[in-house]
Amino acid sequence: MKKIALLAGASLAAHAAACPAALHARPRADASDPKALIEQLNVAFSAFKEKHEEELKSRVSDTVLNEHVERINADVTRIEAALDKAMADLASAQLGGGDQVRDPEYTDQFRAYFRNGVESQRLNEVKAQATKTDGEGGFLAPVEWDRTIGQKLKQVSMIREEASVQVISSAGFSKVFSDRVTGSGWVGEQAARPETATPTLASLAFPLGELYANPAASQGLMDDAEVDIEAWLAEEVSLEFARQEGIAFLSGDGSNKPHGILTYVTGAANAARHPFGAITVTNSGNASLLNSADAVLDLIYSLPEEFEANAKFFMNRLTAGVVRKLKATDGQYLWQPAVAAGQPSTLAGAPVVHLPGMPTVAANAIAMLYGDMRETYQVVDRIGLRVLRDPYTRKPFVHFYTTKRVGGGVKNPESMKALRIAA
């Protein structure tokens, strides 16, 4: 056994020596330069292609070579994740640079309430309006705070970033759809014009759920004048809201939360909910696997041409690691790395968006979506972020019970297609 281990180690060293770039593909812990990460990504992908080609040409199974290919593939995935984070951090650093305080007086009063619980007549007027409208206490956050949290949330929650967002001031939101059954026909100049079929209308509601976070800080922290209250609240709330939204926008059951996009796929819970039908599926053609470029190309061509211009792929990073190995009939890899900061990697020429909550490649799983998310999914925001200060429940900590009413659902299932791994 020891001799076998030594031989395997020697083989691995030989493979590493043949591809030294792969040894440096792993991103640095402090990687924050998008340009440097793009260079690393392209170097790593070149190493991946070289070793993957060697793996494909090998006539016998080479365990060490296979492991080496998977290791480089994982490095490419990690570099992509580091690049995404670097771009998000860059956008966050630039956030709010041009924003102006809409109402300095209200913002100052809210800040005093936030730190020390000091209320004012103006705050109470806003609180009364909020209570009358939504039956809940707390004060409306200042406009610039609300906007900052919303922008941070958008950076983390990728469906919110890609979908259509509607802000409302009422208790609900609905859209009216026509079944498109409008009759017509050709007639002679003096021929009779009989009545034609008349389209019918159907209404689809997008119910709101309440999203909440309840961060806490010590009273001492609140008393510290050096603390950036707006940034602290935005960071605490946006991460929690993004986590909850990511789950709900994908698979939410509509009970006090949005209807998730995956629930509208053929065979899922909401397949019959929309007047236009379900999000149709393309099967991978291979049980439990995604090992053919044909499945990806079939998925692309199943989308109507009018939605092609803004179409993107949506998958998790593990699935991206699988499709990275797929090749077209001319031998070219379907997956290509980003070539400039701010640009995504592509699959068959279409941008790839990573959604952590998407299912991984497995039997009967919806492993990939392809289409125009802005045309497909509707996010509904009830205007106004509310904060209720609670210094009593867990002394000496002050809780900030923060709520936002959010809804969501599919507005056009025809602009999105799904890839199902064969059962």
Legacy VTK file of the C-alpha trace (Angstrom):
# vtk DataFile Version 3.0
C-alpha trace
ASCII
DATASET POLYDATA
POINTS 423 float
0.000 0.000 0.000
2.821 2.391 0.832
4.429 1.745 -2.568
1.139 2.480 -4.350
0.786 5.740 -2.427
4.309 6.777 -3.398
3.602 6.035 -7.072
0.378 8.062 -6.939
2.252 10.951 -5.350
4.885 10.828 -8.070
2.198 10.786 -10.766
0.464 13.801 -9.233
3.768 15.662 -9.061
4.366 14.902 -12.734
0.948 16.280 -13.678
1.556 19.397 -11.576
4.912 19.968 -13.210
3.291 19.720 -16.633
0.841 22.413 -15.691
2.480 24.826 -13.210
-0.140 27.543 -13.839
-2.782 25.399 -12.188
-0.825 25.394 -8.939
-1.226 29.162 -8.777
-4.860 29.252 -9.887
-6.238 29.297 -6.356
-7.245 32.911 -5.542
-5.450 34.739 -2.774
-7.410 35.212 0.449
-7.171 38.985 0.065
-7.909 39.016 -3.685
-9.757 42.243 -4.453
-8.377 43.337 -7.830
-10.879 42.356 -10.582
-8.253 42.689 -13.323
-5.834 40.344 -11.543
-8.648 37.866 -10.846
-9.674 37.848 -14.522
-6.072 37.064 -15.472
-6.034 34.229 -12.908
-9.372 32.968 -14.238
-8.142 32.787 -17.815
-4.877 31.096 -16.796
-6.769 28.546 -14.723
-9.242 27.817 -17.516
-6.410 27.306 -19.989
-4.868 24.798 -17.571
-8.252 23.137 -17.144
-8.735 22.729 -20.910
-5.245 21.287 -21.323
-5.729 18.660 -18.622
-9.324 17.921 -19.612
-8.184 17.247 -23.190
-5.519 14.924 -21.819
-8.172 13.189 -19.721
-10.455 12.719 -22.751
-7.647 11.274 -24.881
-6.440 8.875 -22.209
-7.319 5.295 -23.130
-7.243 4.084 -19.553
-8.715 5.611 -16.429
-6.089 7.727 -14.685
-7.360 8.486 -11.182
-4.647 11.031 -10.462
-5.289 12.849 -13.749
-9.030 12.855 -13.082
-8.470 14.314 -9.629
-6.147 16.931 -11.104
-8.803 18.015 -13.620
-11.414 18.307 -10.856
-8.981 20.280 -8.703
-8.350 22.831 -11.460
-12.090 22.972 -12.189
-12.704 23.755 -8.514
-10.018 26.466 -8.674
-11.801 28.081 -11.624
-15.013 28.067 -9.589
-13.265 29.660 -6.584
-11.695 32.365 -8.731
-15.091 33.127 -10.249
-16.551 33.466 -6.750
-13.686 35.762 -5.715
-14.226 37.873 -8.845
-17.962 38.173 -8.123
-17.188 39.257 -4.562
-14.583 41.784 -5.701
-17.064 43.356 -8.116
-19.773 43.444 -5.430
-17.379 45.056 -2.940
-16.383 47.626 -5.545
-20.026 48.469 -6.226
-20.710 48.668 -2.493
-17.801 51.073 -1.976
-19.225 53.326 -4.670
-22.781 53.066 -3.336
-24.513 56.283 -2.425
-21.811 58.610 -3.647
-24.323 60.738 -5.524
-27.223 60.374 -3.115
-28.452 63.425 -1.290
-30.352 63.462 1.988
-33.937 64.124 0.990
-35.057 65.260 4.437
-32.197 66.215 6.795
-34.563 67.107 9.661
-36.324 63.745 9.621
-33.025 61.886 9.225
-31.527 63.624 12.270
-34.621 62.842 14.345
-34.568 59.218 13.253
-30.875 58.975 14.113
-31.590 60.296 17.606
-34.356 57.714 17.997
-32.053 54.995 16.697
-29.283 55.821 19.192
-31.151 56.872 22.300
-34.838 56.153 21.751
-35.677 59.870 21.586
-39.021 60.320 19.813
-40.437 63.488 18.304
-43.799 64.734 17.099
-42.690 64.359 13.479
-41.621 60.763 14.010
-44.873 59.936 15.766
-46.848 61.364 12.862
-45.047 59.001 10.497
-45.483 56.160 12.966
-49.229 56.793 13.168
-49.531 56.744 9.397
-47.575 53.512 9.176
-49.717 51.908 11.875
-52.943 52.998 10.220
-51.823 51.656 6.839
-50.222 48.354 7.765
-51.197 47.645 11.342
-47.649 47.681 12.655
-45.548 49.971 14.818
-42.112 51.418 14.274
-40.909 54.354 12.223
-40.278 54.614 8.509
-36.563 54.708 7.767
-35.313 57.864 6.004
-35.333 57.678 2.224
-31.561 57.456 1.846
-31.352 54.647 4.439
-34.099 52.727 2.673
-32.366 53.224 -0.676
-28.979 52.115 0.673
-30.399 48.906 2.129
-32.310 48.258 -1.074
-29.187 48.662 -3.205
-27.103 46.420 -0.969
-29.886 43.850 -1.075
-29.908 44.013 -4.861
-26.162 43.282 -4.985
-26.570 40.080 -2.968
-29.949 38.764 -4.134
-29.304 37.934 -7.791
-32.936 37.307 -8.737
-33.813 40.770 -7.458
-30.906 42.122 -9.522
-32.153 40.390 -12.693
-35.938 40.551 -12.226
-38.443 43.337 -12.736
-39.114 45.268 -9.507
-42.349 47.159 -8.881
-42.705 49.489 -5.881
-46.273 49.923 -4.658
-47.949 52.002 -1.942
-51.123 49.916 -1.567
-51.792 46.601 0.151
-51.495 44.407 -2.949
-50.567 44.134 -6.593
-52.116 42.257 -9.513
-51.725 42.093 -13.293
-54.375 41.468 -15.928
-53.603 39.057 -18.764
-55.415 38.409 -22.026
-55.752 34.877 -23.365
-54.927 36.327 -26.801
-57.918 34.629 -28.405
-58.838 37.372 -30.861
-60.602 36.126 -33.985
-60.039 37.545 -37.487
-60.499 36.552 -41.117
-60.381 37.600 -44.764
-63.546 38.954 -46.411
-64.644 40.361 -49.717
-65.490 44.022 -50.164
-69.236 43.523 -49.701
-69.208 40.287 -47.719
-70.761 40.032 -44.267
-68.584 40.543 -41.237
-69.694 37.999 -38.622
-68.667 38.424 -35.010
-65.203 37.062 -34.198
-63.893 35.465 -31.046
-63.378 37.884 -28.173
-60.378 37.558 -25.825
-61.029 36.952 -22.152
-59.104 38.531 -19.315
-57.632 36.887 -16.244
-56.151 38.571 -13.178
-53.062 37.260 -11.411
-52.323 38.482 -7.890
-48.874 38.912 -6.386
-49.554 38.697 -2.633
-47.173 40.358 -0.184
-45.342 38.687 2.658
-43.471 40.372 5.467
-39.709 40.019 5.522
-38.006 40.825 8.798
-34.644 41.017 10.496
-33.960 41.666 14.160
-30.310 42.713 14.625
-29.093 43.708 18.071
-26.409 46.036 19.370
-25.319 46.938 22.874
-26.339 50.301 24.253
-22.649 51.114 24.551
-22.218 50.596 20.836
-25.154 52.902 20.186
-23.643 55.562 22.420
-20.346 55.450 20.508
-20.351 58.462 18.204
-17.866 56.732 15.849
-20.360 54.055 14.804
-21.827 54.507 11.311
-25.428 53.632 12.102
-26.654 53.633 8.510
-23.871 51.290 7.344
-24.348 48.965 10.321
-28.089 48.621 9.797
-27.682 48.198 6.028
-25.117 45.434 6.483
-27.119 43.539 9.110
-30.460 43.783 7.352
-29.382 43.344 3.726
-27.592 40.042 4.339
-30.533 38.528 6.196
-33.102 39.839 3.727
-31.007 38.583 0.802
-30.792 35.087 2.311
-34.554 34.914 2.804
-35.317 36.400 -0.608
-32.955 34.005 -2.350
-34.934 31.077 -0.963
-38.388 32.569 -1.556
-37.821 33.909 -5.084
-36.657 30.447 -6.155
-38.903 28.032 -4.274
-41.302 30.023 -2.059
-44.749 28.465 -1.620
-46.635 31.782 -1.533
-47.635 31.393 2.119
-46.610 34.731 3.673
-43.837 34.833 1.079
-43.389 35.160 -2.712
-44.195 32.377 -5.177
-40.816 30.987 -6.271
-39.958 30.717 -9.948
-39.220 26.978 -9.714
-42.789 26.334 -8.515
-44.085 27.448 -11.951
-42.134 24.764 -13.850
-44.135 21.992 -15.512
-45.180 19.491 -12.848
-44.526 21.854 -9.915
-47.058 23.317 -7.475
-47.859 26.494 -9.439
-47.669 25.028 -12.960
-51.356 25.890 -13.524
-51.338 29.239 -11.701
-50.496 31.513 -14.642
-52.964 32.112 -17.498
-50.148 31.512 -20.018
-49.305 28.100 -18.551
-46.148 26.687 -16.977
-42.437 27.208 -17.561
-41.750 24.313 -19.918
-38.811 21.943 -19.545
-36.141 20.360 -21.721
-34.823 16.992 -20.561
-31.089 16.375 -20.320
-31.384 13.040 -22.114
-29.148 11.199 -19.662
-30.240 9.865 -16.292
-28.634 11.725 -13.379
-26.058 13.402 -15.629
-25.423 16.483 -17.729
-22.680 15.330 -20.058
-23.848 16.464 -23.472
-23.766 19.869 -25.127
-26.937 18.854 -26.973
-29.050 19.354 -23.829
-27.776 22.923 -23.394
-28.303 23.743 -27.070
-31.814 22.231 -27.000
-32.584 24.435 -24.008
-31.364 27.525 -25.861
-33.437 26.820 -28.965
-36.568 26.083 -26.926
-36.755 29.772 -25.966
-38.824 31.958 -28.319
-36.639 34.210 -30.418
-38.147 37.457 -29.095
-36.652 36.760 -25.646
-33.186 35.802 -26.859
-31.576 39.252 -26.691
-31.697 39.451 -22.871
-31.513 35.713 -22.115
-29.120 34.382 -19.469
-28.344 31.054 -17.819
-29.154 30.637 -14.117
-27.449 27.841 -12.168
-25.415 27.189 -9.041
-21.612 26.984 -9.071
-21.515 23.188 -8.867
-23.585 22.959 -12.047
-21.280 25.544 -13.640
-18.396 23.200 -12.862
-20.214 20.417 -14.751
-21.061 22.442 -17.884
-17.495 23.772 -17.990
-16.507 20.401 -19.472
-19.033 20.460 -22.324
-17.792 20.918 -25.897
-19.567 21.781 -29.149
-19.242 19.612 -32.263
-16.299 21.746 -33.453
-14.370 20.920 -30.273
-14.765 24.363 -28.681
-15.773 24.568 -25.023
-19.252 25.993 -24.477
-18.171 27.763 -21.262
-15.836 30.750 -21.572
-14.392 32.890 -18.747
-15.001 36.608 -18.295
-12.666 38.783 -20.343
-13.237 42.121 -18.577
-14.261 43.415 -15.153
-18.008 43.580 -14.764
-18.654 40.993 -17.466
-19.889 37.493 -16.568
-18.627 34.167 -17.821
-20.657 32.807 -20.723
-22.150 29.486 -21.792
-22.744 29.091 -25.535
-22.383 32.867 -25.766
-25.022 33.705 -23.130
-24.135 35.221 -19.719
-24.106 32.908 -16.697
-25.657 34.060 -13.405
-24.900 32.018 -10.296
-27.889 31.343 -8.022
-26.795 29.495 -4.854
-30.281 28.055 -4.226
-30.639 26.339 -7.608
-30.697 22.517 -7.476
-27.489 20.637 -8.252
-27.256 18.150 -11.131
-29.124 15.031 -9.990
-31.918 12.787 -11.235
-35.140 14.758 -11.900
-33.618 18.066 -10.708
-34.194 21.424 -12.416
-30.494 22.191 -12.660
-30.640 25.185 -14.994
-32.893 27.999 -16.144
-32.465 29.927 -19.365
-34.322 33.041 -20.401
-35.081 36.699 -19.759
-35.508 37.013 -15.982
-36.659 40.633 -16.177
-39.557 39.588 -18.395
-40.212 36.427 -16.378
-40.206 37.320 -12.707
-41.916 40.185 -10.889
-40.693 41.383 -7.494
-43.144 43.605 -5.621
-41.906 45.944 -2.874
-44.320 47.662 -0.512
-42.724 51.083 -0.161
-41.050 51.880 3.120
-38.672 50.107 5.486
-39.822 50.168 9.130
-37.656 49.983 12.228
-38.965 49.336 15.743
-36.446 49.982 18.522
-36.652 47.490 21.407
-34.344 48.189 24.383
-36.347 46.050 26.839
-36.419 42.430 25.683
-32.734 41.553 26.172
-30.886 44.128 28.236
-28.268 45.545 27.738
-28.839 44.903 24.025
-31.073 47.035 21.853
-32.937 45.197 19.107
-33.948 46.853 15.862
-36.919 44.945 14.517
-36.799 45.820 10.807
-39.536 44.848 8.355
-40.259 45.190 4.669
-43.250 43.807 2.805
-42.204 41.899 -0.314
-44.043 39.793 -2.887
-43.110 38.048 -6.068
-44.166 35.641 -8.782
-43.866 34.786 -12.455
-45.406 37.366 -14.770
-44.563 35.638 -18.075
-43.656 31.928 -18.117
-43.020 31.985 -21.866
-39.777 33.960 -21.480
-38.041 31.302 -19.351
-37.192 27.637 -19.966
-35.915 24.974 -17.588
-33.497 22.067 -17.960
-34.528 18.941 -16.084
-32.027 16.167 -15.496
-33.607 12.921 -16.706
-34.931 10.660 -13.948
LINES 1 424
423 0 1 2 3 4 5 6 7 8 9 10 11 12 13 14 15 16 17 18 19 20 21 22 23 24 25 26 27 28 29 30 31 32 33 34 35 36 37 38 39 40 41 42 43 44 45 46 47 48 49 50 51 52 53 54 55 56 57 58 59 60 61 62 63 64 65 66 67 68 69 70 71 72 73 74 75 76 77 78 79 80 81 82 83 84 85 86 87 88 89 90 91 92 93 94 95 96 97 98 99 100 101 102 103 104 105 106 107 108 109 110 111 112 113 114 115 116 117 118 119 120 121 122 123 124 125 126 127 128 129 130 131 132 133 134 135 136 137 138 139 140 141 142 143 144 145 146 147 148 149 150 151 152 153 154 155 156 157 158 159 160 161 162 163 164 165 166 167 168 169 170 171 172 173 174 175 176 177 178 179 180 181 182 183 184 185 186 187 188 189 190 191 192 193 194 195 196 197 198 199 200 201 202 203 204 205 206 207 208 209 210 211 212 213 214 215 216 217 218 219 220 221 222 223 224 225 226 227 228 229 230 231 232 233 234 235 236 237 238 239 240 241 242 243 244 245 246 247 248 249 250 251 252 253 254 255 256 257 258 259 260 261 262 263 264 265 266 267 268 269 270 271 272 273 274 275 276 277 278 279 280 281 282 283 284 285 286 287 288 289 290 291 292 293 294 295 296 297 298 299 300 301 302 303 304 305 306 307 308 309 310 311 312 313 314 315 316 317 318 319 320 321 322 323 324 325 326 327 328 329 330 331 332 333 334 335 336 337 338 339 340 341 342 343 344 345 346 347 348 349 350 351 352 353 354 355 356 357 358 359 360 361 362 363 364 365 366 367 368 369 370 371 372 373 374 375 376 377 378 379 380 381 382 383 384 385 386 387 388 389 390 391 392 393 394 395 396 397 398 399 400 401 402 403 404 405 406 407 408 409 410 411 412 413 414 415 416 417 418 419 420 421 422
